[in-house]
Amino acid sequence: MPDLAADVEAYAALAAELADLRTDRAAVLAAHGLDEDAWDALDERWQDRLSAAEEAHGDADGVPPLVAAHAEAFVRAQRARVREVLPFERFLAATRALRRGGDLAATLKRLDLTLETYLAAQAHWTARVLEDEALAARFDEAMKT
């Protein structure tokens, strides 16, 4: 088992798993030899490390390597957990609804979506929109309504 205290990939993967509201937190933590208190302490140490990396980086251009590694690992772990990406039309409808404002949780519930599912779709479709001019035009047109 990877060392959660030293391995940013392992820490980010566990954080992504725990961020999923469908996760049985106690079971996942137990599988890693942790309980909520131990997780809180581990998470706090990592957050302190990430903050220290930001502070040490100061005004330098770019993102500190540790922060970038964590962000990339977290996104990879989230993507790996997503079973299916929302169809483009459903993503557009959700994006329009969320842009109208209001209560995020209530809007997602009304749309029968989790935040994780929407964010995964956003990452997926944003990457495709940036690569495909026709898809970008459809997205732009949909956002006008």
C-alpha atoms as a printed R data frame, in Angstrom:
    type eleno elety resid chain resno       x      y       z
1   ATOM     1    CA   MET     A     1   0.000  0.000   0.000
2   ATOM     2    CA   PRO     A     2   1.424  3.440  -0.913
3   ATOM     3    CA   ASP     A     3   2.504  5.787   1.857
4   ATOM     4    CA   LEU     A     4  -0.348  8.316   2.116
5   ATOM     5    CA   ALA     A     5   1.845 10.690   4.101
6   ATOM     6    CA   ALA     A     6   4.551 10.825   1.408
7   ATOM     7    CA   ASP     A     7   2.896  9.949  -1.910
8   ATOM     8    CA   VAL     A     8   0.911 12.844  -3.397
9   ATOM     9    CA   GLU     A     9  -0.712 10.486  -5.940
10  ATOM    10    CA   ALA     A    10  -1.990  8.181  -3.192
11  ATOM    11    CA   TYR     A    11  -3.190 11.082  -1.050
12  ATOM    12    CA   ALA     A    12  -5.007 12.719  -3.985
13  ATOM    13    CA   ALA     A    13  -6.625  9.420  -5.000
14  ATOM    14    CA   LEU     A    14  -7.930  8.874  -1.483
15  ATOM    15    CA   ALA     A    15  -9.138 12.485  -1.258
16  ATOM    16    CA   ALA     A    16 -11.012 12.079  -4.549
17  ATOM    17    CA   GLU     A    17 -12.599  8.854  -3.349
18  ATOM    18    CA   LEU     A    18 -13.681 10.466  -0.075
19  ATOM    19    CA   ALA     A    19 -15.105 13.459  -1.959
20  ATOM    20    CA   ASP     A    20 -17.614 11.149  -3.675
21  ATOM    21    CA   LEU     A    21 -20.853 11.363  -1.678
22  ATOM    22    CA   ARG     A    22 -21.638  7.750  -2.602
23  ATOM    23    CA   THR     A    23 -18.508  6.534  -0.824
24  ATOM    24    CA   ASP     A    24 -18.778  4.589   2.396
25  ATOM    25    CA   ARG     A    25 -16.213  6.765   4.151
26  ATOM    26    CA   ALA     A    26 -15.727  4.493   7.142
27  ATOM    27    CA   ALA     A    27 -15.074  1.467   4.915
28  ATOM    28    CA   VAL     A    28 -12.689  3.345   2.620
29  ATOM    29    CA   LEU     A    29 -10.774  4.825   5.536
30  ATOM    30    CA   ALA     A    30 -10.598  1.452   7.279
31  ATOM    31    CA   ALA     A    31  -9.218 -0.130   4.090
32  ATOM    32    CA   HIS     A    32  -6.367  2.376   4.366
33  ATOM    33    CA   GLY     A    33  -5.877  1.811   8.083
34  ATOM    34    CA   LEU     A    34  -7.445  5.163   8.973
35  ATOM    35    CA   ASP     A    35 -10.400  6.568  10.838
36  ATOM    36    CA   GLU     A    36 -11.886 10.079  10.530
37  ATOM    37    CA   ASP     A    37  -9.457 11.568  13.064
38  ATOM    38    CA   ALA     A    38  -6.434 10.036  11.344
39  ATOM    39    CA   TRP     A    39  -7.734 11.203   7.943
40  ATOM    40    CA   ASP     A    40  -8.285 14.728   9.281
41  ATOM    41    CA   ALA     A    41  -4.712 14.827  10.597
42  ATOM    42    CA   LEU     A    42  -3.296 13.474   7.320
43  ATOM    43    CA   ASP     A    43  -5.380 15.885   5.252
44  ATOM    44    CA   GLU     A    44  -4.305 18.814   7.421
45  ATOM    45    CA   ARG     A    45  -0.621 17.892   6.960
46  ATOM    46    CA   TRP     A    46  -1.087 17.763   3.180
47  ATOM    47    CA   GLN     A    47  -2.991 21.054   3.126
48  ATOM    48    CA   ASP     A    48  -0.176 22.632   5.144
49  ATOM    49    CA   ARG     A    49   2.384 21.247   2.661
50  ATOM    50    CA   LEU     A    50   0.432 22.563  -0.306
51  ATOM    51    CA   SER     A    51   0.054 25.986   1.321
52  ATOM    52    CA   ALA     A    52   3.768 26.067   2.152
53  ATOM    53    CA   ALA     A    53   4.587 25.211  -1.466
54  ATOM    54    CA   GLU     A    54   2.395 28.114  -2.615
55  ATOM    55    CA   GLU     A    55   4.050 30.503  -0.162
56  ATOM    56    CA   ALA     A    56   7.554 29.364  -1.109
57  ATOM    57    CA   HIS     A    57   6.710 29.838  -4.785
58  ATOM    58    CA   GLY     A    58   5.823 33.454  -4.080
59  ATOM    59    CA   ASP     A    59   5.326 35.618  -7.127
60  ATOM    60    CA   ALA     A    60   7.129 33.247  -9.462
61  ATOM    61    CA   ASP     A    61   5.343 32.350 -12.680
62  ATOM    62    CA   GLY     A    62   3.479 29.097 -12.943
63  ATOM    63    CA   VAL     A    63   2.219 26.711 -10.324
64  ATOM    64    CA   PRO     A    64   4.438 25.135  -7.677
65  ATOM    65    CA   PRO     A    65   5.362 21.572  -8.704
66  ATOM    66    CA   LEU     A    66   3.775 19.959  -5.628
67  ATOM    67    CA   VAL     A    67   0.520 21.872  -6.148
68  ATOM    68    CA   ALA     A    68   0.475 20.941  -9.837
69  ATOM    69    CA   ALA     A    69   1.208 17.285  -9.044
70  ATOM    70    CA   HIS     A    70  -1.610 17.212  -6.494
71  ATOM    71    CA   ALA     A    71  -4.115 18.880  -8.831
72  ATOM    72    CA   GLU     A    72  -3.260 16.570 -11.710
73  ATOM    73    CA   ALA     A    73  -3.443 13.463  -9.498
74  ATOM    74    CA   PHE     A    74  -6.777 14.555  -8.029
75  ATOM    75    CA   VAL     A    75  -8.290 15.157 -11.478
76  ATOM    76    CA   ARG     A    76  -6.990 11.800 -12.757
77  ATOM    77    CA   ALA     A    77  -8.484 10.057  -9.736
78  ATOM    78    CA   GLN     A    78 -11.825 11.797 -10.206
79  ATOM    79    CA   ARG     A    79 -11.919 10.917 -13.891
80  ATOM    80    CA   ALA     A    80 -11.141  7.310 -13.092
81  ATOM    81    CA   ARG     A    81 -14.130  7.222 -10.743
82  ATOM    82    CA   VAL     A    82 -16.587  8.569 -13.290
83  ATOM    83    CA   ARG     A    83 -18.447  5.721 -14.876
84  ATOM    84    CA   GLU     A    84 -20.057  7.636 -17.705
85  ATOM    85    CA   VAL     A    85 -19.832 11.180 -19.032
86  ATOM    86    CA   LEU     A    86 -23.038 13.155 -19.470
87  ATOM    87    CA   PRO     A    87 -24.199 13.457 -23.060
88  ATOM    88    CA   PHE     A    88 -23.337 16.851 -24.547
89  ATOM    89    CA   GLU     A    89 -26.955 18.066 -24.689
90  ATOM    90    CA   ARG     A    90 -27.519 17.210 -21.021
91  ATOM    91    CA   PHE     A    91 -24.251 18.947 -20.112
92  ATOM    92    CA   LEU     A    92 -25.437 22.051 -22.002
93  ATOM    93    CA   ALA     A    93 -28.795 22.031 -20.191
94  ATOM    94    CA   ALA     A    94 -27.076 21.661 -16.821
95  ATOM    95    CA   THR     A    95 -24.592 24.422 -17.611
96  ATOM    96    CA   ARG     A    96 -27.405 26.791 -18.620
97  ATOM    97    CA   ALA     A    97 -29.318 26.003 -15.421
98  ATOM    98    CA   LEU     A    98 -26.255 26.511 -13.248
99  ATOM    99    CA   ARG     A    99 -25.380 29.804 -14.967
100 ATOM   100    CA   ARG     A   100 -28.785 31.174 -14.015
101 ATOM   101    CA   GLY     A   101 -27.603 31.121 -10.422
102 ATOM   102    CA   GLY     A   102 -29.566 30.089  -7.425
103 ATOM   103    CA   ASP     A   103 -28.791 27.333  -5.008
104 ATOM   104    CA   LEU     A   104 -26.192 24.996  -6.502
105 ATOM   105    CA   ALA     A   105 -27.249 21.943  -4.488
106 ATOM   106    CA   ALA     A   106 -30.939 22.451  -5.274
107 ATOM   107    CA   THR     A   107 -30.239 22.933  -8.985
108 ATOM   108    CA   LEU     A   108 -28.102 19.795  -9.168
109 ATOM   109    CA   LYS     A   109 -30.745 17.831  -7.265
110 ATOM   110    CA   ARG     A   110 -33.469 19.060  -9.628
111 ATOM   111    CA   LEU     A   111 -31.306 17.966 -12.558
112 ATOM   112    CA   ASP     A   112 -30.602 14.617 -10.842
113 ATOM   113    CA   LEU     A   113 -26.842 15.230 -10.981
114 ATOM   114    CA   THR     A   114 -24.061 15.083  -8.447
115 ATOM   115    CA   LEU     A   115 -21.440 17.803  -8.360
116 ATOM   116    CA   GLU     A   116 -18.839 15.165  -9.201
117 ATOM   117    CA   THR     A   117 -20.768 14.081 -12.304
118 ATOM   118    CA   TYR     A   118 -21.218 17.651 -13.493
119 ATOM   119    CA   LEU     A   119 -17.563 18.574 -12.897
120 ATOM   120    CA   ALA     A   120 -16.406 15.453 -14.723
121 ATOM   121    CA   ALA     A   121 -18.653 16.351 -17.665
122 ATOM   122    CA   GLN     A   122 -17.380 19.920 -17.575
123 ATOM   123    CA   ALA     A   123 -13.760 18.740 -17.750
124 ATOM   124    CA   HIS     A   124 -14.576 16.265 -20.524
125 ATOM   125    CA   TRP     A   125 -16.628 18.598 -22.702
126 ATOM   126    CA   THR     A   126 -14.429 21.670 -22.142
127 ATOM   127    CA   ALA     A   127 -11.446 19.729 -23.480
128 ATOM   128    CA   ARG     A   128 -13.464 18.667 -26.524
129 ATOM   129    CA   VAL     A   129 -14.870 22.155 -27.130
130 ATOM   130    CA   LEU     A   130 -11.318 23.526 -27.170
131 ATOM   131    CA   GLU     A   131 -10.352 20.981 -29.841
132 ATOM   132    CA   ASP     A   132 -13.468 21.078 -32.041
133 ATOM   133    CA   GLU     A   133 -14.678 24.324 -33.630
134 ATOM   134    CA   ALA     A   134 -18.105 22.930 -34.506
135 ATOM   135    CA   LEU     A   135 -18.649 21.749 -30.945
136 ATOM   136    CA   ALA     A   136 -17.438 25.126 -29.675
137 ATOM   137    CA   ALA     A   137 -19.998 26.861 -31.891
138 ATOM   138    CA   ARG     A   138 -22.776 24.608 -30.533
139 ATOM   139    CA   PHE     A   139 -21.679 25.386 -26.980
140 ATOM   140    CA   ASP     A   140 -21.551 29.142 -27.630
141 ATOM   141    CA   GLU     A   141 -24.987 29.100 -29.252
142 ATOM   142    CA   ALA     A   142 -26.484 27.092 -26.391
143 ATOM   143    CA   MET     A   143 -25.098 29.521 -23.817
144 ATOM   144    CA   LYS     A   144 -26.882 32.437 -25.529
145 ATOM   145    CA   THR     A   145 -30.298 31.042 -24.576
